[in-house]
Amino acid sequence: MIRRRQFIAGLGSATAWPVVAWAQQSALPVVGFLHPFSAEAGATALAALRQGLSDSGFVEGRNVAIEPRWADNEPDQLPSLATDLVRRQVAAIVVASPPAARAAQAVTTTIPIVFTIGEDPVKEGIVGGFNRPSGNITGFTNFGNQLFGKRFGILDQIAPKGAPFAFLVNPANANAEPDTKEAQAASNALGRQLRVLAARTDIDLDAAFAALTKPRIGGLQVGIDGLFLARRSEITALAARYAVPVIYDRREFPAVGGLMSYGPDRLDTGRQAGVYVARILKGEKLADLPVQQSTKFDFIINLKTAKTLGLDIPPGVLAIANEVIE
């Protein structure tokens, strides 16, 4: 049974929203959307933003316009993209990573900025506090980058005892070093050795999965990165070819054949960001919109993939799953 089927089905058309003529759009408030990944990788986030706006009475093309900007996994592009949105005189900017937030903060101190990130915004220097953020920025954090221990804990219950774990990371990601440290600490806490595999390109992905058999890895956790999300079909196919149990950070992976995912409900976070933007468009002050933490998390299991891998998922693990794909 797959939940939220109607909403997920709409994601495929998220990047093909009806185009509204420039003359019609010019009179509408414009919401900028600055994302570090590609349009394909960020489609879910954009669709969730639209849903939140719609739930609050703002429908794209009727009484609001959305201007997305995609950095295509090239963080150096974020400053120019943020500058472009400011020149466009948008009413608000939604950003989807700490680098995107900082890029927007660097070019405007007046346009409201709403973030959705996986890191601690205070530690990242984006806001001074949660309750009444200063300046022109607020938003939502899901602390997704602090869930490596939880994911390895799930893998630990199905992987062969004593077998080492692996962690796949993109060295080009700004969070590569801190994420690797978190993963290492989580693996050590379980008494398992950890092999860190790096991949910047598709060719690197092939080599990384081939290395999982030398020696045999008990389980792999895929790091949070736009390259991996955009290449989710290829990654899940490689996992099947090398018969390795893999856990991911979001449901898009088990939806295309990955084994498991555990992470914050990003659809909910994106919708809430849209609600915040709607409140800003209606005249609420940014200072009255505190930074919020996600409280909804999803654990997805693809039982068909588990059977293909010859894995018996323990009843205790199945019992905590929010969604089971059969």
PEZI-V335465 format. One record per run of one state. SS is the DSSP state (H for helix, E for strand, C for the rest). FROM is the first residue (numbers start at 1). TO is the last residue. Records with the same first field share a line. If there is no record, write none. Layout:
SS = FROM-TO ; FROM-TO
This chain:
C = 1-4 ; 17-21 ; 26-29 ; 36-42 ; 56-59 ; 61-63 ; 71-74 ; 88-91 ; 96-97 ; 108-111 ; 118-136 ; 142-143 ; 147-147 ; 157-164 ; 170-175 ; 190-193 ; 199-201 ; 211-212 ; 214-215 ; 217-218 ; 223-225 ; 231-231 ; 242-245 ; 249-251 ; 256-259 ; 265-265 ; 282-285 ; 289-291 ; 294-296 ; 309-314 ; 320-322 ; 326-326
H = 5-16 ; 22-25 ; 43-55 ; 75-87 ; 98-107 ; 144-146 ; 148-156 ; 176-189 ; 202-210 ; 226-230 ; 232-241 ; 252-255 ; 266-281 ; 286-288 ; 303-308 ; 315-319
E = 30-35 ; 60-60 ; 64-70 ; 92-95 ; 112-117 ; 137-141 ; 165-169 ; 194-198 ; 213-213 ; 216-216 ; 219-222 ; 246-248 ; 260-264 ; 292-293 ; 297-302 ; 323-325
